[in-house]
Amino acid sequence: MFLLLAAIATAVAAFANTGTVLMLIILIVSAVITLGDIFLYKNRPRQAMVTLVPIVLLLLWYLLIGVENRNSGGAFVLRWTDVLPAVAIVLTFLARQGIRADEKLVRSTERIR
């Protein structure tokens, strides 16, 4: 559920993007990877590793926003859609924690058998 909400938040941010083409590509790739990560449920360790990719991409997106605003020389203004990638980062992190907890639970039940 967290991954789906993170993909939706990132996709909405991509459609409302007013930055450079590179920033748009980062948002789209992050949304696609997050959406694709949902279907890796059969391999939880890989799924947990893949959740790191959108987090890194979205942090890179925020870095690019900072560079763009610094180069423009204008006032630093955040729109409500600029907050959506931060929400996606938090949701992806929560999903990663849940995936790791599930894997830990599965391993503990296999140990009992």
N, C-alpha and C positions, 0 to 999 in steps of 0.2 A: 504494500500500500504506500509506504514511504517513497519507494522508487518511482511509482506512477505519479505521485504528487510532485516529486522533484522534476520528473520529465515534463509535466504540464507547466510547472513554473518556469522552467528554462525555455520551453517552446513559446510561452507568452512573452517572455523577455526578448526572445529572438524576433518575434513579429513586431515588437514595439521598438526595436533597436534603431537608434539614430546615429550610431557610431560608424566606424570604418567597416570595410568589408571583412577584414580579419576578425574583428570583434563579432560580427554576424556569424562567420564560419565557426568560431569557437563555440558560440551558443548552440548552433545547430548540431555540431558534432557531439557536444556534451549531452544534448537532449536525446540524440539517437543512441549513444552509448548507454545512457541511463535506461532508456526504454528497452534496449536489447539485453541489458543486464537482468531484467525481470525474468527472461526465459532461460537463464543459466541456473535455475533452481536445483537441477539435478547434481550440479557440481558446486557445492557451497564454498569450498576454499577458493575456487576460481572466481566465483561470484563476488566474494569479499574482496579479492584483489582488484577486480574490474571496477568496483565502486570507488577506488582511489583515483581513477583516471578523470571522471567528471569533476571531482573535487579539485584536482590540480588544474584542470582546464578553467574552471570558474574562478579560481584564485588568480590565474594568469589574466583572465578577462578583467578582473578588478585592477590588476596592475596596469593593464593597458588603458583603463579609464583614467587612472591617476596620471599616466604619462600624457594622455590626450588633453586632459584639463590643465596640466602644467604647461604644455606647449601652447595652448590657446591663449593663455594670459588672462582669461576672463575669470569670473567668479565660479567657484566650485558649487555646482547645483546638481543634486540628485533627484531624479524623478522616481515615482513610485515603482516603475518597472525596473529601475536599477537595484532595487532591494530584492527582487525575485530571485536572482542568482544566489544571494546570501541565504534565502529561505531554502533554495535547492541544496546548498551545501549542508545546511543543518539536517534536512530531511535525508540526504544521502548518507550522512554520518550516522544518523539514527538507524537507517536501514542496515548499514555495515555492522553496527553493534548487535542488531537483531540476528543477522546472518551468523555472526560469530557465536552468539549465544546458542542458536539452533545447532550449530556444528558441535559445540561443546556438549550439549545435551545428548546428541546422537552418539558421540564418542563414549560418554559415560554409560549409556544404556548398552552399548556394544561390549563394554568392559564387564558388565554384570553377567552377560550370557556366557 
